[in-house]
């Protein structure tokens, strides 16, 4: 990877444009059947709960954490292009 980032003196210089923005998302949880995961928990707190859907006990535990305020649903997503 480092070799790809080095600029050679004889190479042409270019400009890279990177755009970032936050967009609003629906305030709800989603289950993805392809990877069997629950999405919609904010990234700041998502690490504290396993997002794999294995049983209804996972959902009950997730509901308790949401109601107690330990974790919350995401309301914005970062988009980079």
C-alpha positions in Angstrom: 0.0 0.0 0.0 2.8 2.4 0.9 4.3 1.9 -2.6 1.1 3.1 -4.2 1.0 6.3 -2.2 4.6 7.4 -3.0 4.8 10.1 -5.7 7.5 9.7 -8.3 9.2 13.0 -9.4 8.3 12.2 -13.1 4.7 11.4 -12.4 1.9 13.9 -13.2 0.3 15.5 -10.2 -3.4 15.1 -9.7 -6.2 16.5 -7.5 -8.4 14.2 -5.4 -11.8 15.5 -4.3 -13.4 13.8 -1.3 -16.9 14.8 -0.3 -18.5 14.0 3.0 -21.9 14.7 4.4 -24.3 13.5 7.0 -27.8 12.5 5.9 -30.8 11.9 8.1 -32.0 8.3 8.4 -35.1 6.7 9.8 -35.1 6.3 13.5 -35.6 2.5 13.5 -33.8 -0.8 13.7 -33.4 -3.0 10.7 -32.5 -6.7 10.3 -30.5 -7.8 7.3 -31.3 -11.3 6.4 -28.1 -11.7 4.3 -25.7 -11.4 7.2 -28.2 -11.9 10.0 -27.3 -8.6 11.7 -29.4 -5.8 13.3 -28.6 -2.3 12.0 -29.6 1.1 13.3 -27.6 1.4 16.5 -25.3 4.4 16.6 -21.6 3.6 16.0 -20.6 5.2 19.3 -22.5 2.6 21.3 -22.9 -0.3 18.8 -19.7 -1.9 20.0 -21.2 -2.6 23.4 -23.8 -5.0 22.0 -23.4 -7.9 19.6 -25.4 -7.0 16.5 -25.7 -10.7 15.4 -29.3 -11.9 15.6 -29.2 -15.3 17.3 -32.4 -15.5 19.3 -35.3 -13.5 20.6 -33.2 -13.0 23.8 -30.9 -10.7 21.8 -33.9 -8.5 20.9 -35.2 -8.4 24.5 -31.7 -7.4 25.7 -31.5 -4.8 23.0 -34.9 -3.3 24.0 -33.7 -3.1 27.6 -30.6 -1.3 26.6 -32.5 1.2 24.4 -35.1 1.9 27.1 -32.4 2.4 29.8 -30.5 4.9 27.5 -27.3 2.8 27.5 -27.4 2.7 23.7 -29.5 4.6 21.1 -30.7 4.4 17.6 -28.9 6.3 14.9 -30.5 9.3 13.3 -27.7 10.4 10.9 -25.3 8.5 8.6 -22.0 9.7 7.2 -21.7 9.4 3.4 -18.3 9.7 1.7 -17.9 9.9 -2.0 
